[in-house]
Amino acid sequence: MTLPDTTSPAAEHYYERHIFFCLNEREAGKDACANNRAQAGFDRCKSQVKAAGLAAPGKVRVNKAGCMNRCAAGPVAVVYPEAVWYTYVDADDIDEIVESHLKNGKVVERLLTPVGLGL
């Protein structure tokens, strides 16, 4: 799936895309993104976005987030303005999200968060 062009003059976004990583911690034994290497995913994404020259106003912003109510699918990240939710497991998944979605505007369908998975 190809996403709409958000770089046109009509687009009024400070960033073309904004990715949020849930880094929430919960009580012991409860699903939480922080228990599933979410910080490592965030760190990898931030470094890959910088390395690709995408870290600037008008391009891509990588942010930490608290609970996004998708703990059972964790770790999760969401890309805006498209509101595309991802579940990832390793650096290769993050690299694919950066290259395909953040850089080229193509959703990584195999990493989409299953519908209905929440707390």
PEDA-V611428 format. One record per residue. SS is DSSP state (H for helix, E for strand, C for the rest). PSI is psi as a letter, one per 30 degrees, with the letter a starting at -180 (none if undefined). BURIAL is # if it has 16 or more other ideal C-beta (glycine too) atoms within 10 Angstrom, else .. Layout:
# PEDA-V611428
SS_PSI_BURIAL ; SS_PSI_BURIAL
This chain:
# PEDA-V611428
C_k_. ; E_k_. ; C_l_. ; C_l_. ; C_j_. ; C_g_# ; C_f_. ; C_l_. ; C_f_. ; C_f_. ; C_k_. ; C_h_. ; C_k_. ; C_e_. ; C_k_# ; C_e_# ; E_l_# ; E_k_# ; E_k_# ; E_k_# ; E_k_# ; E_k_# ; C_g_# ; C_k_# ; C_k_. ; C_l_. ; C_l_. ; C_k_. ; C_f_. ; C_k_. ; C_k_# ; C_k_# ; H_e_# ; H_f_# ; H_f_# ; H_h_# ; C_h_# ; H_e_# ; H_e_. ; H_e_. ; H_e_# ; H_e_# ; H_e_. ; H_e_# ; H_e_# ; H_e_# ; H_e_. ; H_e_# ; H_e_# ; H_e_. ; H_e_. ; C_f_. ; C_g_. ; C_f_# ; C_i_# ; C_l_. ; C_k_. ; C_f_. ; C_c_# ; E_k_# ; E_k_# ; E_k_# ; E_l_. ; E_l_. ; E_l_# ; C_a_. ; C_k_# ; C_g_# ; C_h_. ; C_h_# ; H_e_# ; H_f_# ; H_g_# ; C_l_# ; C_l_# ; E_l_# ; E_l_# ; E_k_# ; E_k_# ; E_k_. ; C_g_. ; C_f_# ; C_h_. ; E_k_# ; E_k_# ; E_k_# ; E_k_# ; C_l_# ; C_f_. ; C_a_. ; H_e_# ; H_e_. ; H_e_# ; H_e_# ; H_e_. ; H_e_. ; H_e_# ; H_e_# ; H_e_. ; H_e_. ; H_e_# ; H_e_# ; H_e_# ; C_f_. ; C_g_# ; E_k_. ; C_k_# ; C_j_# ; H_e_. ; H_f_. ; H_g_# ; E_k_. ; C_k_# ; C_k_. ; C_k_. ; C_f_. ; C_j_# ; C_b_. ; C_none_.
